[in-house]
Structures are given as C-alpha cells and as structure tokens.
Amino acid sequence: MKVSLVEGPGNAKFPFSNCLLVETHGVRILVDTGCSPNLPPGEFKAIVYTHFHPDHIRGFSDAYAKAEKVLAPIGEGSYKTLKDLARRFAPGLEDKWLEMASSIELHGVPRVDEYYEPGEDLCVAGVCIKTIAARGHLLTHTLIEVSDTIYLVDIDLTGFGPWYANPEASPALFLADIEMAASLEARSYATAHKIGVFDRVQAVEMLARYAARLIEHAEAVYKLLGPKPSKPVELAGRRAIYRRFVPGFEEIMRYFEANMIEKLLPMLSLWGCSRQTREGWVKRDCDLDAVKHDVYERVKSFI
C-alpha cells in the first residue's frame, strides 16, 4: 500500500490544505480536497473528509467527477448549505463568514454518500482506514491512520499553533488531543498545513513544541491583563494571537480571536493566573513558564 501527501498550493496555508492519497491494487482513496487545484489525476474509489472546515472541503466540485463515493464524519450530516456552516462557525456574523467563504471560492457543501463515526474503521474495496476523534479543533475533527502512517490533519504542527476559534472548539481538549496524538505509534506522520512527512521522533518533538505554542497563546493574553477588569472582546485585536488582521476580514478575525481569548481565560484561572469578576478578568501572579515546561515535557515523554 502506498500512502502519499498531496501538497496544497501556497505551502498548504489557508485557504488550502494538504490531502492524503492512499493507493493499493488499483484502489485510490483521497482524504480531503483542500489541495485543489493540485488534485492528483485519475479516479478515486472514495473521498474521505476529516471535517467540514472551508480549507478542507474547497475543491470538492473538482474532485466529485472522479469519485465513486464520498464519506464524512457523522456530525457533519446536519450541515447541507454554506449558510448552515456560517451559523455553526460564526453565529451572528454569518454574512462576514460567507464573504470569506466566497473569497476562497467555496460555493457549497460537499454531497455525502455515507457518514462514519470518528473512531470506527472505514473499509472501502478492501482498504481499511482507522479514524480517530480529535475534537479540540472541531467536534467532527478526525485523524486518519493507514498503513503505519498517521495523518494529524489540523493538529498541523505549524508555528502559529493550535486553532480553536469556533464556538464548539476547546483549547483544553486540543491539548488532550495533542497528547493523544503523541501516544500513537506509527512510522510516518503528516499534517494538513505543513509540507513534509516526518518520522516518530520528529513528530513527537514537533507535537511538544505545538502544545507549548498554545500555552504561549495564553501567556500573550496574560500579559494583556492587569488589575483593571478586561473582557475578551476588549483584548482582541491587540496581537495576543493574530499578529495582524487580513484587510477586508478584520471583523471575522476579531471574532475568532475573541473566541480564543474567551476560552483561554478560564484556563489561566485554573493555573492561578487570572480571576473573573463581574466586570471582567484580572491578572494574578503565577508561573506560566512552569506550565509550559510541564506541558512540553509531558508530550515529549512519548518518544
């Protein structure tokens, strides 16, 4: 069996993603379609989606003509139109989200023939793929394991770090997902937004740094806090997570950043670094370096 990474345009950065191609005895299965227009030539026995974020489903119309069957996580069955996804991913800012989707040439939602429960094995024409739930990024987010290769999808090992800006996402659960991913043993690892295939030692070291980046997000938020109470929306736009907002998409990016900050503040509280008042959040003295060191070492211990 041959498993290869199909690189997305622009180094697979948003609005693109890598795809995974599985081939054996004339059977070809494609995981996600965000690598379009770099889709590999030929037909596919199946397309398997890992979740319905725009950068993973874009290009679906180009791929459909080549596919016999399309599968997706069962939780995606409720979302039939882009408006459904807009209400899910950016409630209250649906129009802004739809503008973003249009700008990246996403004009609909994939038609799905069959839904799978993340955690079950998928067998198509004798080719079996293990799916692994990793719900910190999105409740439907699914990792793929096939032929001693683990596709980490949006546990993407990029320098930006974890992304948990949708309402259903969770940075605490994302940390647990990273640790879970480090515990999986395979020969090769790949992700949706980083070019290259990595061995186990490389992957676990990168996962440890990736987990530490989430703590650095929290540390950046912590530095914005003071004795005067602050609310997440007031802290957004001050470069805690995004270094800049893309012109034309400031409002939706501010919304995403405020969501991430809102999720980080209770974590800071658990670490003794913040306290919630009626008026907002205030800073408390703490040692975030120790927290980051502990998280890094815990993930790296799986090597």
Beta strands, then each sheet from edge to edge (+ up, - down):
strand 1: 2-6
strand 2: 19-24
strand 3: 27-31
strand 4: 46-48
strand 5: 70-73
strand 6: 114-116
strand 7: 121-124
strand 8: 127-133
strand 9: 142-146
strand 10: 149-151
strand 11: 188-190
strand 12: 274-276
strand 13: 281-283
sheet 1: 1+ 2- 3+ 4+ 5+ 6+
sheet 2: 7+ 8- 9+ 10- 11-
sheet 3: 12+ 13-
end
